[in-house]
Amino acid sequence: MQDKPVALVTGANQGIGLQIAKDLVAHGFTVLVGSRNPDRGEAAAKEVGPGAHALQLDVTDQASITAAAERVRREFGRLDVLIQNAAISNTSKQPDQSVEEYSKTARPSVVSLNEMRAVWDTNVFGVLAVYQAVLPLLRVTPGSRIVNVSSGVGSLTTNSDPAFAYRGIFGPVYPASKTALNALTLAMAIELEPDGIRVNAVSPGYTKTNLNGYSGTETVEDGAREAVRVALLGSDAPTGAFTGSGGRIIPW
């Protein structure tokens, strides 16, 4: 087992995940840059610099997940932080479609079940599959923790408020997948509380990334900040929380 703490960031070859990887390396971590595409992962690890290692990881492919977990065990022998960042927002949105226009095609009455399944396969089932694969390593690493990158648009409480600005885009595809991710976060936190493993969800805010066609208002540096803050909290940190910028509590 190596001395430096090890963090695995899924979907880290671009956007918020890449910035999280950079920030954790700056805090002294060895960071495993999870990427579905090996070449993009290698390029991202080089961009992050010393302390980063590319890890081929497709969260929708069980064989890829199993191989990645085995490599972490074999080469590093520990896992201090798991940041589940990999996510997709859709599979059918047209390049010239606005988020609002796309959301009309994703309402419960008309949504494609294949579209919903594809997004949930990454955002929900992929998260659970990675969790199950690396949990043995997290359990043997003292003070380990999990951060699930969620979204404020998944908050049922917030979307229940008619005054919420993004209420109109709530639907079964991306927003509800983040609602389900929040439920998984709480279930994981309850399961791992006896082990002392902290599990929390964070919202990066509306960040300019490929996921939203770079329509966001926040930078990736801003978007990565809360995930990194929560990842660095000590053993007295809360568990089963959902927070946004600066630790602001977001209601479930």
C-alpha positions in Angstrom: 0.0 0.0 0.0 1.4 3.4 -1.0 1.7 6.2 1.5 -0.1 9.0 -0.4 -3.9 9.1 -0.3 -5.6 7.9 -3.5 -8.6 9.4 -5.1 -10.6 7.9 -8.0 -12.6 10.4 -10.1 -15.0 9.0 -12.6 -15.6 11.0 -15.8 -12.4 12.9 -15.2 -11.2 13.3 -18.8 -13.0 16.7 -19.2 -15.0 19.4 -17.4 -15.7 19.3 -13.7 -14.1 15.9 -13.3 -10.8 17.0 -14.8 -10.8 20.1 -12.6 -11.5 18.0 -9.5 -8.5 15.8 -10.5 -6.3 18.8 -10.8 -7.4 20.2 -7.4 -6.9 16.9 -5.6 -3.4 16.4 -7.0 -2.6 19.9 -5.7 -3.7 18.7 -2.3 -1.3 15.8 -2.3 -3.4 13.0 -3.7 -2.6 10.4 -6.2 -5.5 10.7 -8.6 -6.9 8.1 -10.8 -8.4 9.8 -13.8 -11.4 7.6 -14.8 -12.3 7.8 -18.5 -14.4 5.7 -20.8 -12.0 6.4 -23.6 -8.4 5.3 -22.8 -6.7 7.9 -25.1 -8.7 10.8 -23.6 -7.9 9.5 -20.2 -4.2 9.5 -20.9 -4.3 13.0 -22.4 -6.2 14.2 -19.3 -3.7 12.6 -16.9 -0.9 14.3 -18.7 -2.7 17.6 -18.4 -3.2 17.1 -14.7 0.5 16.3 -14.3 2.6 14.2 -11.9 0.4 12.3 -9.5 -2.3 11.5 -12.0 -2.9 8.1 -13.6 -5.3 7.3 -16.4 -7.8 4.6 -15.5 -10.0 3.1 -18.2 -13.4 3.0 -16.7 -16.8 2.8 -18.5 -19.4 3.0 -15.7 -21.9 1.2 -18.0 -19.7 -1.8 -18.6 -19.3 -4.3 -15.8 -16.2 -5.8 -17.2 -14.5 -2.4 -17.4 -15.6 -1.6 -13.8 -14.3 -4.9 -12.5 -11.0 -4.5 -14.3 -10.6 -0.9 -13.0 -11.3 -1.9 -9.4 -8.8 -4.8 -9.6 -6.1 -2.5 -11.0 -6.6 0.0 -8.1 -6.3 -2.9 -5.6 -3.2 -4.3 -7.3 -1.3 -1.2 -8.1 -2.3 1.2 -5.2 -3.7 -1.0 -2.5 -6.0 1.7 -1.1 -8.8 4.1 -2.0 -9.3 7.1 0.2 -11.7 9.1 -1.9 -14.2 8.0 -4.5 -15.8 10.9 -6.5 -18.6 9.7 -8.7 -18.7 12.5 -11.4 -19.4 10.6 -14.6 -22.8 11.6 -16.0 -24.7 12.3 -19.2 -27.6 14.6 -19.7 -29.2 13.0 -22.7 -28.6 11.0 -25.9 -30.9 12.7 -28.3 -30.7 16.4 -27.9 -30.0 18.2 -31.2 -27.1 20.6 -31.3 -29.3 23.6 -32.1 -31.9 22.7 -29.4 -32.1 24.7 -26.2 -32.4 23.0 -22.9 -36.0 24.2 -22.7 -36.8 22.8 -26.1 -35.3 19.5 -25.3 -37.1 19.3 -22.0 -40.4 19.4 -23.9 -39.5 16.1 -25.6 -38.6 14.6 -22.2 -41.8 15.2 -20.4 -43.4 12.1 -18.7 -46.1 11.8 -21.4 -43.8 11.7 -24.4 -40.3 10.8 -23.1 -38.5 8.0 -24.9 -38.0 5.1 -22.5 -34.7 4.3 -24.3 -33.5 7.8 -23.7 -34.4 7.6 -20.0 -32.7 4.1 -19.7 -29.5 5.3 -21.3 -29.1 8.3 -19.0 -30.1 6.4 -15.9 -27.6 3.6 -16.9 -24.8 6.1 -16.5 -26.1 8.4 -13.8 -27.7 5.9 -11.5 -26.8 2.3 -12.2 -23.3 3.2 -13.1 -22.8 4.9 -9.8 -24.1 1.9 -7.9 -21.9 -0.5 -10.0 -18.7 1.4 -9.3 -19.7 1.7 -5.6 -20.1 -2.1 -5.3 -16.8 -2.8 -7.1 -14.5 -0.5 -5.0 -16.3 -0.8 -1.7 -13.9 -3.5 -0.4 -11.0 -1.0 -0.9 -12.9 1.8 0.8 -13.7 -0.4 3.7 -10.0 -1.2 4.4 -8.8 2.4 4.0 -9.2 4.4 7.2 -11.2 7.6 6.9 -12.3 6.9 3.3 -15.2 8.9 1.8 -17.5 9.1 -1.2 -18.7 12.2 -3.0 -21.5 11.9 -5.5 -21.8 14.8 -7.9 -25.5 15.5 -8.2 -27.4 18.6 -9.3 -29.8 21.1 -7.7 -32.3 20.3 -10.5 -32.7 16.9 -8.8 -34.1 18.3 -5.6 -37.8 17.4 -5.1 -38.3 20.0 -2.5 -36.9 22.8 -4.7 -38.8 21.6 -7.8 -42.0 21.6 -5.7 -41.7 25.4 -5.4 -43.5 27.2 -8.3 -41.0 30.0 -7.9 -38.0 27.8 -8.7 -36.5 29.1 -12.0 -35.7 25.7 -13.5 -38.9 23.9 -12.4 -40.1 23.7 -16.0 -37.3 21.4 -17.1 -37.8 18.8 -14.3 -38.5 15.5 -16.0 -37.7 11.8 -16.0 -34.4 11.9 -17.8 -31.5 13.9 -16.3 -33.2 15.8 -13.4 -34.9 12.6 -12.0 -31.7 10.6 -12.5 -30.1 13.1 -10.1 -33.0 12.6 -7.7 -32.4 8.9 -7.8 -28.6 9.6 -7.2 -29.5 11.5 -4.1 -31.5 8.6 -2.9 -28.6 6.3 -3.5 -26.3 8.7 -1.6 -28.5 8.5 1.4 -28.8 4.7 1.2 -25.0 4.5 0.9 -24.5 6.8 3.9 -26.8 4.8 6.0 -25.1 1.5 5.1 -21.6 2.8 5.7 -22.2 4.9 8.8 -21.1 2.0 11.0 -17.8 1.8 9.0 -17.1 5.5 9.5 -17.2 6.1 5.7 -18.7 9.5 4.9 -21.0 9.6 1.8 -22.3 13.0 0.6 -23.8 14.5 -2.5 -22.8 17.9 -3.9 -24.2 20.2 -6.6 -21.6 22.0 -8.7 -24.0 24.6 -9.9 -24.8 25.5 -13.5 -21.3 25.0 -14.8 -20.1 25.5 -18.4 -19.4 21.9 -19.5 -20.0 19.6 -22.5 -22.9 18.1 -20.5 -25.0 21.3 -21.1 -23.4 22.4 -24.3 -21.3 25.0 -22.4 -24.4 27.0 -21.7 -23.7 27.2 -17.9 -22.8 30.3 -16.0 -20.1 29.0 -13.7 -16.5 28.0 -14.5 -15.2 24.5 -14.0 -13.1 25.9 -11.2 -16.3 27.0 -9.4 -18.0 23.8 -10.2 -15.3 21.6 -8.8 -14.9 23.5 -5.6 -17.6 21.9 -3.4 -16.8 18.4 -4.4 -13.1 19.0 -3.4 -14.1 20.7 -0.2 -16.3 17.8 0.9 -13.6 15.3 -0.2 -11.1 16.9 2.1 -13.3 17.0 5.2 -12.1 15.0 8.2 -13.5 12.1 10.1 -15.9 14.5 12.0 -17.6 15.5 8.7 -21.3 15.0 8.2 -22.6 12.1 6.2 -25.7 11.8 4.1 -25.8 15.5 3.2 -26.5 17.4 0.0 -24.6 20.6 -0.4 -23.9 23.3 -2.9 -21.4 26.2 -3.1 -19.7 27.0 0.2 -21.4 24.1 2.0 -25.0 25.5 1.5 -27.5 22.8 2.4 -29.7 21.8 -0.5 -33.0 20.1 0.4 -33.7 16.6 -0.9 
